[in-house]
């Protein structure tokens, strides 16, 4: 390691960096001024896009959460863990899935023979309707449940009903994702709404397939489309692409203007359709002497979308907030950038200047700091990558041992895995794994991660090779993923989380509870 630079040697570097920082701050200030004047000339469009991204992102996350629930149920079906003839078993799986999910009006599970299981949550109990086809139509049995396995029959009657003719009953492939119906009338509640559904083939009979759907009522959709915050203006709305139906939110927010909202939305959507349905582009219309700005985005990010979500507001209300928002935000950004840059510069200078060798030793310093901390919720050691120390032979169980830790870190709060370090912190290296070189070792790790976890999660992993005491150590830094991650073991998928220094495997029901609780906490904390 090179000795620290003296103050005399450090000063020219300090002055050069200080001048560079000053130039950066001047550029930042200039860019902020340019941005301010650019936005000022087209303020309405800029603010409507900001409102669009904020509010629509929150609503989209709710619908994406519903899509994740559908994907989980489809995985259950594909893995043969759903028994459509056992109502108690279905209750135990589906009660936790929709418990206290206000946006869910009900769920449906049916096969192409016409058998159906319907579930909805009431004030203090659960209601199921099981429908069995017969020569005269179908027979429906209604039961009330306090617990998944404690129910009583409350009605049984003949119905002119066939689930296979309903709008949500549609056979799709896994690649097509989730199917969203147009707006229609629910059979049980007679209220309007939409249904999202998925399907999968029977594991026992090739001619049979199942469809699972989640109902969302129109009222709940409108309730979700209420702009948050007293400072917000405008209104949200939903457009059904196939029918051109417009679903407005529950009202206008903070609008100092008298307007016919239905006429405004109809005019805006017609203009949007004539412009070939642009995504996130500002649409401008004039209605009764007032200029309005609006923007639309697809409800779902992947696959074919049935619905587009939009935000619109009058230009008068948007411009009224110009002087109290934009310039203050830009000036605050400038002050924060200046102060943060000066503080960072001071600490770099105070801790030894700008030695060129400092960066090269940081990974090793980090390695020994992690080893000194010992194994815990965010740190795990593994002696080898693929070799069983007891037998001296390669073993898949050794590879799965550290892959489980990677999956657990992805599902929990992230962490660091060290390969080539024993449980007691002794650096043993990876010579016993007998790789030709470091590149071969990294390629082997990459292939295992792609095969058993998924290449799509590689962006959350940072793999480094470092040498300490002439021994190779692999450091895998793992960031928390934003969606559930599974370990693929043969044809099965396993779900792991970190619990203290261990990686714990969860059952499907435990996994649903874990994911649901995590999303609830995230929503409550806003983090």
C-alpha positions as CSV (number, residue, x, y, z in Angstrom):
1,X,0.0,0.0,0.0
2,X,1.3,3.4,-0.9
3,X,1.8,6.0,2.0
4,X,-0.7,8.9,2.2
5,X,0.1,11.9,0.1
6,X,1.5,14.9,1.9
7,X,-0.4,18.1,2.1
8,X,1.9,19.7,-0.5
9,X,1.3,16.9,-3.0
10,X,-2.4,16.8,-2.2
11,X,-3.1,20.5,-2.7
12,X,-2.9,20.5,-6.6
13,X,-5.3,17.5,-6.7
14,X,-7.6,19.2,-4.3
15,X,-7.5,22.5,-6.3
16,X,-8.2,20.6,-9.5
17,X,-11.1,18.7,-8.1
18,X,-12.5,21.8,-6.4
19,X,-12.4,23.6,-9.8
20,X,-14.0,20.6,-11.4
21,X,-16.7,20.5,-8.7
22,X,-17.3,24.3,-9.2
23,X,-17.7,23.8,-12.9
24,X,-20.1,20.9,-12.3
25,X,-22.2,23.1,-10.0
26,X,-22.3,25.9,-12.5
27,X,-23.4,23.5,-15.2
28,X,-26.1,22.1,-12.8
29,X,-27.3,25.6,-12.1
30,X,-27.4,26.5,-15.8
31,X,-29.3,23.3,-16.5
32,X,-31.8,24.1,-13.8
33,X,-32.3,27.6,-15.1
34,X,-32.8,26.1,-18.6
35,X,-35.2,23.5,-17.3
36,X,-37.1,26.1,-15.4
37,X,-37.7,28.4,-18.4
38,X,-38.4,25.4,-20.7
39,X,-41.0,24.1,-18.3
40,X,-42.4,27.6,-17.8
41,X,-43.2,27.8,-21.5
42,X,-45.0,24.5,-21.5
43,X,-45.9,24.2,-17.8
44,X,-49.3,22.5,-18.2
45,X,-47.9,19.6,-20.2
46,X,-45.0,19.0,-17.7
47,X,-47.2,19.1,-14.6
48,X,-49.8,16.8,-16.1
49,X,-47.0,14.2,-16.9
50,X,-45.7,14.5,-13.3
51,X,-49.2,14.0,-12.0
52,X,-49.7,11.1,-14.5
53,X,-46.6,9.3,-13.3
54,X,-47.2,9.7,-9.6
55,X,-50.9,8.8,-9.4
56,X,-51.0,6.2,-12.2
57,X,-48.0,4.5,-10.8
58,X,-49.8,3.9,-7.5
59,X,-52.9,2.6,-9.2
60,X,-50.9,0.4,-11.5
61,X,-49.1,-1.2,-8.5
62,X,-52.5,-2.3,-7.2
63,X,-53.4,-4.0,-10.5
64,X,-49.9,-5.5,-10.8
65,X,-50.4,-6.9,-7.3
66,X,-53.6,-8.6,-8.5
67,X,-51.7,-10.0,-11.5
68,X,-49.1,-11.5,-9.2
69,X,-51.9,-13.2,-7.2
70,X,-53.2,-14.7,-10.4
71,X,-49.8,-15.9,-11.5
72,X,-49.3,-17.6,-8.1
73,X,-52.7,-19.4,-8.4
74,X,-51.8,-20.5,-11.9
75,X,-48.5,-21.9,-10.6
76,X,-50.5,-23.8,-8.0
77,X,-52.6,-25.3,-10.8
78,X,-49.7,-26.2,-12.9
79,X,-48.0,-27.9,-10.0
80,X,-51.2,-29.9,-9.2
81,X,-51.7,-28.4,-5.7
82,X,-55.3,-27.3,-6.3
83,X,-58.1,-29.8,-5.8
84,X,-61.2,-28.3,-7.4
85,X,-63.5,-30.9,-5.8
86,X,-62.4,-30.2,-2.2
87,X,-64.0,-26.9,-1.1
88,X,-62.3,-26.9,2.3
89,X,-58.9,-27.2,0.6
90,X,-59.8,-24.3,-1.7
91,X,-61.0,-22.2,1.2
92,X,-57.7,-22.7,3.0
93,X,-55.8,-21.5,0.0
94,X,-58.0,-18.6,-1.1
95,X,-59.2,-17.1,2.2
96,X,-55.7,-15.7,3.0
97,X,-55.2,-14.7,-0.7
98,X,-58.1,-12.1,-0.6
99,X,-58.5,-11.5,3.1
100,X,-58.9,-7.7,3.7
101,X,-58.3,-7.0,0.0
102,X,-61.0,-4.4,-0.4
103,X,-60.4,-4.0,-4.2
104,X,-61.3,-7.7,-4.7
105,X,-65.1,-8.3,-5.0
106,X,-64.8,-12.1,-5.4
107,X,-62.8,-14.9,-7.0
108,X,-63.9,-17.7,-9.4
109,X,-62.4,-21.1,-10.3
110,X,-64.1,-23.1,-13.0
111,X,-63.3,-25.8,-15.5
112,X,-64.6,-26.3,-19.1
113,X,-67.2,-28.9,-17.9
114,X,-69.1,-26.1,-16.1
115,X,-68.1,-26.8,-12.5
116,X,-67.4,-23.6,-10.6
117,X,-66.2,-22.4,-7.2
118,X,-67.0,-18.8,-6.3
119,X,-65.8,-17.0,-3.1
120,X,-66.5,-13.5,-1.7
121,X,-65.9,-11.9,1.6
122,X,-68.8,-10.5,3.6
123,X,-68.7,-8.3,6.7
124,X,-68.0,-11.0,9.2
125,X,-68.0,-14.2,7.2
126,X,-67.2,-15.8,3.8
127,X,-69.7,-16.8,1.2
128,X,-69.1,-19.6,-1.4
129,X,-71.2,-20.7,-4.3
130,X,-70.4,-24.1,-5.8
131,X,-72.0,-24.7,-9.2
132,X,-72.5,-28.1,-10.7
133,X,-73.9,-28.5,-14.3
134,X,-76.9,-30.8,-14.9
135,X,-79.5,-31.4,-17.7
136,X,-81.7,-28.5,-16.6
137,X,-78.9,-25.9,-16.3
138,X,-76.9,-26.0,-13.0
139,X,-77.4,-26.5,-9.3
140,X,-75.8,-23.9,-7.0
141,X,-75.1,-24.5,-3.3
142,X,-74.5,-21.4,-1.2
143,X,-72.6,-21.8,2.1
144,X,-71.5,-19.4,4.8
145,X,-68.1,-19.8,6.5
146,X,-66.6,-18.4,9.7
147,X,-63.5,-20.5,9.2
148,X,-62.2,-22.3,6.1
149,X,-63.3,-25.7,7.5
150,X,-66.5,-24.6,9.4
151,X,-69.4,-23.8,7.1
152,X,-73.1,-24.2,6.8
153,X,-75.5,-24.5,3.8
154,X,-77.7,-21.5,3.5
155,X,-79.4,-22.1,0.2
156,X,-79.5,-24.5,-2.7
157,X,-81.2,-23.7,-6.0
158,X,-81.3,-24.2,-9.8
159,X,-79.7,-21.5,-11.9
160,X,-79.7,-20.7,-15.6
161,X,-75.9,-20.2,-15.4
162,X,-72.9,-21.6,-17.2
163,X,-69.5,-20.2,-16.2
164,X,-67.9,-21.2,-19.5
165,X,-70.1,-18.5,-21.2
166,X,-69.0,-15.7,-18.9
167,X,-66.6,-12.9,-20.3
168,X,-63.8,-14.0,-17.9
169,X,-63.8,-17.6,-19.0
170,X,-61.0,-17.6,-21.6
171,X,-58.3,-20.2,-22.3
172,X,-54.9,-18.5,-22.4
173,X,-51.2,-19.6,-22.4
174,X,-48.6,-18.7,-19.8
175,X,-47.0,-16.4,-22.4
176,X,-50.2,-14.4,-22.8
177,X,-50.2,-13.5,-19.1
178,X,-53.3,-12.1,-17.5
179,X,-56.5,-11.6,-19.5
180,X,-58.6,-8.5,-18.5
181,X,-62.3,-8.4,-19.5
182,X,-64.2,-5.4,-20.7
183,X,-66.6,-3.8,-18.2
184,X,-69.6,-6.1,-17.7
185,X,-72.2,-7.1,-15.1
186,X,-71.3,-9.6,-12.4
187,X,-73.7,-12.6,-12.0
188,X,-73.8,-12.8,-8.2
189,X,-73.8,-9.1,-7.1
190,X,-75.4,-7.7,-10.3
191,X,-72.9,-4.9,-10.0
192,X,-70.6,-3.8,-12.8
193,X,-66.9,-4.4,-12.9
194,X,-64.0,-6.1,-14.6
195,X,-62.4,-9.6,-14.1
196,X,-58.8,-10.5,-14.6
197,X,-58.2,-14.2,-15.3
198,X,-55.6,-16.9,-16.1
199,X,-55.9,-20.5,-17.1
200,X,-54.0,-23.8,-17.1
201,X,-54.5,-27.4,-18.3
202,X,-55.5,-30.2,-16.0
203,X,-52.7,-32.4,-14.8
204,X,-55.0,-35.5,-15.0
205,X,-57.0,-35.0,-18.2
206,X,-55.7,-33.3,-21.3
207,X,-59.2,-32.3,-22.4
208,X,-59.9,-30.4,-19.2
209,X,-58.6,-26.9,-18.4
210,X,-59.2,-24.5,-15.5
211,X,-59.8,-20.8,-15.4
212,X,-59.2,-18.6,-12.3
213,X,-60.5,-15.1,-12.1
214,X,-60.5,-12.1,-9.7
215,X,-63.5,-9.6,-9.8
216,X,-62.9,-5.9,-9.2
217,X,-66.1,-3.8,-9.0
218,X,-66.6,-0.6,-10.8
219,X,-67.1,1.2,-7.5
220,X,-63.7,0.0,-6.2
221,X,-62.0,1.1,-9.4
222,X,-63.5,4.5,-9.1
223,X,-62.5,4.7,-5.5
224,X,-58.9,3.9,-6.4
225,X,-59.0,6.6,-9.0
226,X,-59.2,9.5,-6.5
227,X,-56.2,11.8,-6.7
228,X,-54.4,11.9,-3.4
229,X,-53.3,15.1,-1.6
230,X,-55.1,18.3,-1.0
231,X,-52.6,20.1,-3.4
232,X,-53.6,17.9,-6.4
233,X,-55.9,19.1,-9.1
234,X,-57.7,17.3,-11.9
235,X,-59.3,13.8,-12.2
236,X,-58.4,10.3,-13.1
237,X,-60.3,8.1,-15.5
238,X,-60.1,4.6,-17.1
239,X,-60.7,3.8,-20.8
240,X,-61.9,0.4,-21.9
241,X,-60.0,0.0,-25.2
242,X,-62.2,-2.6,-26.9
243,X,-65.5,-0.8,-26.0
244,X,-64.3,2.8,-25.7
245,X,-66.2,3.0,-22.4
246,X,-64.9,5.7,-20.1
247,X,-64.9,5.1,-16.3
248,X,-64.4,8.4,-14.4
249,X,-63.0,8.6,-10.9
250,X,-65.2,9.7,-8.0
251,X,-65.0,13.4,-8.8
252,X,-62.9,16.5,-9.5
253,X,-60.2,17.5,-7.1
254,X,-59.7,21.2,-6.1
255,X,-61.2,22.5,-9.3
256,X,-62.0,26.2,-9.2
257,X,-64.0,25.8,-12.4
258,X,-67.4,24.7,-13.4
259,X,-67.1,21.9,-16.1
260,X,-69.1,19.1,-17.5
261,X,-66.6,16.3,-16.7
262,X,-68.3,13.7,-19.0
263,X,-68.0,16.0,-22.0
264,X,-64.4,16.8,-21.2
265,X,-63.4,13.2,-20.9
266,X,-65.3,12.2,-24.1
267,X,-63.6,15.0,-26.0
268,X,-60.2,14.1,-24.6
269,X,-60.5,10.4,-25.3
270,X,-61.7,11.0,-28.9
271,X,-58.7,13.3,-29.5
272,X,-56.4,10.6,-28.0
273,X,-57.9,7.9,-30.3
274,X,-57.5,10.1,-33.4
275,X,-53.8,10.5,-32.5
276,X,-53.4,6.7,-32.5
277,X,-53.5,6.3,-28.7
278,X,-50.1,7.7,-27.7
279,X,-48.5,6.6,-24.5
280,X,-47.6,9.3,-22.0
281,X,-48.0,12.1,-24.5
282,X,-49.9,15.2,-23.5
283,X,-53.3,15.7,-25.2
284,X,-54.7,19.2,-25.3
285,X,-58.4,20.1,-25.8
286,X,-60.6,23.1,-25.4
287,X,-64.0,22.9,-23.8
288,X,-66.3,25.9,-23.1
289,X,-63.5,28.4,-23.4
290,X,-61.1,26.5,-21.1
291,X,-57.9,24.6,-22.1
292,X,-57.5,21.1,-20.7
293,X,-54.4,18.8,-20.7
294,X,-54.5,15.1,-20.3
295,X,-52.2,12.0,-20.6
296,X,-52.9,8.2,-20.7
297,X,-50.8,5.1,-19.9
298,X,-51.6,1.4,-20.3
299,X,-52.8,-0.2,-17.1
300,X,-50.5,-3.2,-17.4
301,X,-46.8,-2.9,-18.4
302,X,-46.5,-6.3,-20.1
303,X,-48.7,-8.0,-22.8
304,X,-51.9,-6.8,-24.4
305,X,-53.7,-4.2,-22.3
306,X,-57.5,-3.8,-22.2
307,X,-57.5,-0.6,-20.1
308,X,-55.7,2.7,-20.2
309,X,-55.5,5.0,-17.2
310,X,-55.6,8.8,-17.7
311,X,-55.3,12.1,-15.8
312,X,-56.7,15.4,-16.9
313,X,-56.8,18.9,-15.5
314,X,-57.6,22.4,-16.7
315,X,-54.6,24.5,-17.7
316,X,-55.8,27.4,-15.5
317,X,-55.4,25.3,-12.3
318,X,-52.1,23.9,-13.3
319,X,-50.5,27.3,-14.1
320,X,-51.8,28.7,-10.8
321,X,-49.2,26.6,-8.9
322,X,-46.2,27.6,-11.1
323,X,-44.6,30.2,-8.8
324,X,-45.1,28.1,-5.6
325,X,-43.6,24.8,-6.9
326,X,-41.1,24.7,-9.8
327,X,-38.6,27.4,-9.0
328,X,-38.5,26.5,-5.3
329,X,-37.9,22.9,-6.2
330,X,-35.0,23.8,-8.6
331,X,-33.4,26.2,-6.1
332,X,-33.6,23.5,-3.4
333,X,-32.0,20.9,-5.7
334,X,-29.2,23.3,-6.4
335,X,-28.5,24.0,-2.7
336,X,-28.6,20.3,-1.9
337,X,-26.2,19.4,-4.7
338,X,-23.8,22.2,-3.6
339,X,-23.9,21.4,0.1
340,X,-23.6,17.6,-0.6
341,X,-20.7,18.1,-3.0
342,X,-18.7,20.3,-0.6
343,X,-19.3,17.9,2.3
344,X,-18.1,14.9,0.2
345,X,-15.1,16.9,-1.0
346,X,-14.2,17.7,2.6
347,X,-14.3,14.1,3.8
348,X,-12.3,12.8,0.9
349,X,-9.6,15.4,1.6
350,X,-9.7,14.8,5.3
351,X,-9.2,11.1,5.0
352,X,-5.9,11.0,3.1
353,X,-6.4,13.0,-0.1
354,X,-6.9,11.4,-3.5
355,X,-4.4,8.5,-3.6
356,X,-4.6,6.5,-6.8
357,X,-4.1,3.2,-4.8
358,X,-7.1,3.8,-2.5
359,X,-9.7,2.3,-4.8
360,X,-7.6,-0.8,-5.4
361,X,-7.6,-1.8,-1.7
362,X,-11.3,-1.0,-0.9
363,X,-12.7,-4.4,-2.0
364,X,-10.2,-6.2,0.3
365,X,-11.0,-3.9,3.2
366,X,-14.7,-4.6,2.6
367,X,-14.0,-8.3,2.5
368,X,-12.2,-8.4,5.9
369,X,-14.9,-6.1,7.4
370,X,-17.6,-8.6,6.4
371,X,-15.6,-11.5,7.7
372,X,-15.1,-9.7,11.0
373,X,-18.8,-9.1,11.3
374,X,-19.5,-12.8,11.0
375,X,-22.5,-14.6,9.5
376,X,-25.9,-13.0,10.1
377,X,-29.1,-11.9,8.4
378,X,-27.2,-10.1,5.6
379,X,-23.9,-12.1,5.5
380,X,-23.3,-15.8,4.8
381,X,-20.1,-17.8,4.2
382,X,-19.7,-20.9,2.1
383,X,-16.4,-22.9,1.9
384,X,-16.8,-24.1,-1.7
385,X,-18.8,-23.5,-4.9
386,X,-19.4,-27.1,-6.0
387,X,-17.2,-29.5,-3.9
388,X,-18.3,-31.5,-0.9
389,X,-15.5,-31.2,1.6
390,X,-16.4,-34.6,3.2
391,X,-16.2,-36.6,0.0
392,X,-14.0,-34.4,-2.1
393,X,-16.4,-34.8,-5.0
394,X,-18.6,-32.3,-6.8
395,X,-22.2,-32.2,-5.6
396,X,-25.4,-30.4,-6.7
397,X,-26.3,-30.1,-3.0
398,X,-23.3,-27.8,-2.4
399,X,-24.4,-25.6,-5.3
400,X,-28.0,-25.4,-4.1
401,X,-26.8,-24.5,-0.6
402,X,-25.4,-21.2,-1.6
403,X,-28.1,-20.6,-4.3
404,X,-30.7,-20.8,-1.5
405,X,-28.9,-18.0,0.2
406,X,-28.9,-15.8,-2.9
407,X,-32.7,-16.4,-3.4
408,X,-33.3,-15.6,0.3
409,X,-31.3,-12.3,0.0
410,X,-33.3,-11.4,-3.1
411,X,-36.6,-12.0,-1.3
412,X,-35.7,-10.3,1.9
413,X,-33.4,-7.3,2.4
414,X,-30.4,-8.1,0.3
415,X,-27.0,-9.2,1.6
416,X,-23.5,-10.5,0.8
417,X,-22.4,-14.1,0.1
418,X,-18.7,-15.0,0.4
419,X,-17.6,-18.2,-1.4
420,X,-14.2,-19.5,-0.2
421,X,-14.7,-18.6,3.5
422,X,-15.4,-21.1,6.2
423,X,-18.1,-20.7,8.9
424,X,-15.5,-19.5,11.4
425,X,-14.3,-16.8,9.1
426,X,-11.1,-18.5,7.9
427,X,-10.3,-17.9,4.3
428,X,-9.9,-21.3,2.7
429,X,-10.0,-20.2,-1.0
430,X,-11.6,-22.1,-3.9
431,X,-8.6,-24.2,-5.0
432,X,-10.5,-27.4,-4.1
433,X,-13.2,-26.5,-6.7
434,X,-10.5,-27.0,-9.3
435,X,-11.5,-24.3,-11.9
436,X,-9.1,-23.6,-14.7
437,X,-9.1,-19.9,-14.0
438,X,-11.3,-17.1,-12.5
439,X,-13.2,-16.6,-15.8
440,X,-14.3,-20.3,-15.8
441,X,-15.3,-19.9,-12.2
442,X,-17.4,-16.8,-12.8
443,X,-19.0,-18.4,-15.9
444,X,-20.0,-21.4,-13.8
445,X,-21.6,-19.2,-11.2
446,X,-23.4,-17.2,-13.9
447,X,-24.8,-20.3,-15.5
448,X,-26.0,-21.7,-12.2
449,X,-27.8,-18.4,-11.4
450,X,-29.4,-18.2,-14.9
451,X,-30.5,-21.9,-14.7
452,X,-31.8,-22.1,-11.2
453,X,-32.8,-18.5,-10.4
454,X,-33.3,-16.7,-13.7
455,X,-31.2,-14.3,-15.9
456,X,-33.8,-11.6,-15.4
457,X,-32.5,-11.2,-11.8
458,X,-28.8,-10.8,-12.8
459,X,-29.2,-7.0,-12.4
460,X,-29.7,-7.4,-8.7
461,X,-26.4,-9.4,-8.3
462,X,-22.8,-8.1,-8.4
463,X,-20.1,-10.8,-8.5
464,X,-16.5,-10.0,-7.8
465,X,-13.3,-12.2,-7.5
466,X,-10.7,-11.0,-5.1
467,X,-7.4,-12.5,-3.8
468,X,-6.6,-12.5,-0.1
469,X,-3.6,-14.3,1.4
470,X,-3.0,-15.8,-2.2
471,X,-6.5,-17.4,-2.1
472,X,-9.5,-16.7,-4.3
473,X,-12.7,-15.5,-2.7
474,X,-16.0,-14.8,-4.6
475,X,-18.1,-11.9,-3.2
476,X,-21.7,-11.9,-4.4
477,X,-23.5,-8.6,-3.4
478,X,-27.3,-9.1,-3.6
479,X,-29.9,-6.4,-3.7
480,X,-33.5,-7.0,-2.7
481,X,-35.7,-7.8,-5.8
482,X,-39.0,-6.1,-6.2
483,X,-40.9,-9.3,-6.9
484,X,-40.9,-12.9,-5.5
485,X,-37.9,-15.0,-6.6
486,X,-37.9,-18.8,-6.7
487,X,-35.1,-21.4,-6.7
488,X,-35.8,-23.9,-9.5
489,X,-35.0,-27.4,-8.4
490,X,-35.8,-29.9,-11.2
491,X,-39.5,-29.2,-12.0
492,X,-40.2,-27.6,-8.7
493,X,-39.8,-24.0,-7.5
494,X,-38.8,-23.2,-3.9
495,X,-39.2,-19.9,-2.0
496,X,-36.7,-18.8,0.6
497,X,-36.3,-15.9,3.0
498,X,-33.6,-14.9,5.5
499,X,-34.4,-15.5,9.1
500,X,-31.3,-14.5,11.2
501,X,-28.3,-16.3,9.8
502,X,-30.3,-18.9,8.0
503,X,-32.2,-19.3,4.7
504,X,-35.7,-20.6,5.5
505,X,-37.9,-22.4,2.9
506,X,-41.6,-21.3,3.0
507,X,-44.6,-23.3,2.0
508,X,-46.9,-21.8,-0.7
509,X,-49.4,-20.5,1.9
510,X,-46.5,-19.1,4.0
511,X,-45.1,-17.4,0.9
512,X,-48.4,-15.7,0.1
513,X,-48.7,-14.4,3.6
514,X,-45.1,-13.2,3.5
515,X,-45.5,-11.4,0.1
516,X,-48.9,-9.9,1.2
517,X,-47.6,-8.6,4.5
518,X,-44.5,-7.1,2.8
519,X,-46.6,-5.3,0.3
520,X,-49.0,-4.1,3.1
521,X,-46.0,-2.7,5.1
522,X,-44.6,-1.1,2.0
523,X,-48.0,0.6,1.3
524,X,-48.3,1.7,4.9
525,X,-44.8,3.1,5.2
526,X,-44.8,4.5,1.6
527,X,-41.2,3.1,1.2
